[in-house]
Amino acid sequence: MEFDWHSHVITRSTEVSRHYKNTQNVRRFMLEHCGAAFKFDRAFMAWIRNGMPKTMGDVVDEWKQRQER
């Protein structure tokens, strides 16, 4: 069964599939793990969808690293 980005529970180990969507569910997950300063931008969204295997934990870690630059 395909992961439903709108309603399934997202964890750090959730794999980012080719069907990934920036949903309110994803935004809530990212706010929980990254804090109130979290926001999507085009470069970050392109990185998420670049086809390289990653988990939502990788996505959280990448966003945090980008904030340190």
C-alpha positions in Angstrom: 0.0 0.0 0.0 1.3 3.4 -0.9 2.1 5.8 1.9 -0.6 8.5 2.4 1.2 11.8 3.1 -2.0 13.4 4.2 -3.0 10.9 6.9 -0.4 8.3 7.8 1.8 8.8 10.8 5.2 10.2 9.7 8.3 9.2 11.7 12.0 9.8 11.2 12.2 6.4 9.5 9.4 7.1 7.0 11.0 6.7 3.5 10.5 9.6 1.1 9.0 8.0 -2.0 8.5 9.3 -5.5 4.9 10.0 -4.4 6.0 12.4 -1.6 3.8 15.5 -1.1 4.3 18.6 1.0 1.1 18.2 3.0 -0.1 19.7 6.2 0.8 16.4 7.8 4.4 16.8 6.6 4.5 20.4 7.8 3.3 19.4 11.3 6.0 16.7 11.4 8.7 19.2 10.4 7.5 21.9 12.8 7.6 19.3 15.6 11.2 18.2 14.8 12.7 21.5 13.5 10.8 24.1 15.6 8.6 27.1 14.8 11.2 28.6 12.4 10.7 25.8 9.9 9.5 26.7 6.4 9.8 25.1 3.0 11.6 26.9 0.2 12.1 25.9 -3.4 15.7 24.7 -3.1 14.8 22.6 -0.1 11.8 21.1 -1.8 13.9 20.3 -4.8 16.4 18.5 -2.6 13.6 16.4 -1.0 12.4 15.3 -4.4 15.8 14.8 -6.0 15.3 11.0 -6.4 18.1 10.1 -3.9 17.0 7.6 -1.2 16.2 9.4 2.1 14.0 9.2 5.1 12.1 12.0 6.8 14.9 11.9 9.5 17.3 12.8 6.7 15.0 15.6 5.7 14.9 17.0 9.2 18.7 16.8 9.5 19.2 18.5 6.2 16.9 21.4 7.1 18.8 21.8 10.4 22.1 21.8 8.6 21.0 24.4 6.1 20.0 26.7 9.0 23.6 26.5 10.3 25.1 27.7 7.0 
